[in-house]
């Protein structure tokens, strides 16, 4: 199976513009043979924490929100599944959430970020409490959102549940974020025998200047494919349950 990570520069709080760009990337992923595309953390709004919690009725979305319809339709048209990260809704307040839409556009699962940062908590985001899994093409996938990946038990649970890959929607900035990325993700892959995909922003997002470099690592921690540090686009890699991989 070919999986892909999409990186782009989100327009702050412009749901329609960002969804349109993401739908285009889903279509491109399908044209290039990918069956799955993963988007960065809060890709639908950009990492605009205070704006989201100040106006959650406008910027926090449910999985069937009409504004996400172009993405669901793009999945159906391309036959591609998508991990769409946005502000979600819960009884406890806004969440940082991945909605996974299947190749028919239907919701496969929802995952709320469990390890919210102190900044996210202070802004008013609620933490999730459970892991999420989905199956596509006979492979099982686990989900993480940025800071989640810094807690190794999340990846070890994914491995114990028979996942082939861990998919991390994230935001890492230039400088220290680039170092954190290399310190965390290859180790998760190697220690758990998982493919690991990082989908990162590129360019400005909230207070950060994101470093791009979206990457797919093999089970041995080696890089299979890596994106640009400055340009939008897709990173594609082929994975298999047996561990055989090839860069694409």
Steps between C-alpha positions, in 0.01 A plus 500: 500500500616853424435748780561872485560799722375841385665826604373846414472849648157543655314830469424610859140413592388477136327163504377520141842587354680231696242232423524584130879463509473174691246365251744577219772309686269200545438501124873524430573215744252279317646590161843399628380160624460568873216342694537719809596862564569652844477872579679705771367603841209748477547515124143622446554825691874521553638481854287791619423390856356820646288571192348152514411512868369857467256391228452123517156518337673618183838327513437167679349244261300181522587215261191565288553877482393627158826693472690169491282370215760586230750277680254214533412533132869511404552172688210341309616632164862392546434181697738626769465500881598817686602586857358850541613688811294790629341641813227260608221524754440318826295549816819621670578761235697521174735214418791454260355225288572274205198392296588207275291478185510183292530476122121523483498822703346334807642556847723209607602627843562806713803564717535783755851602606566343839815687599408863454780742581481747788446777245213312336341423836532863610334611176202281585553175309380177659704179490382177346496179702520209255713366215357461150562243228377449146556238232565572134610257232552229759738717708424643843604854588541686827467876545700761688493880507833678549584497876337156529806356327718608792326239718641161389213297646268630228718343230554181700122456531468544124759229445329270752173548312659381177531835327725522197550876531459793735374819332592827673332828405739758642648848517876535544672834461841583364799449728408298809201343324726354234716343773196364687369341181821302452530412867147362531365339184782270380522359852128428511528316170801292595397413855147397402552354153258753353502713192460857622364788295538865598278762333631847584410855407735707289529875553305718746238338721390682813812608690725254316700493180454133416794307361322273251711187458199269513645149509423129485731270698535125456477244777876524551488876553648579158347779292297370206390839370540858618344828392642842440579739781344789310250384237147365504429154366465128560744246637426145387634163611401137452447291812411136559409291806806280448735792542617522139509864392610713214536872457272676254 
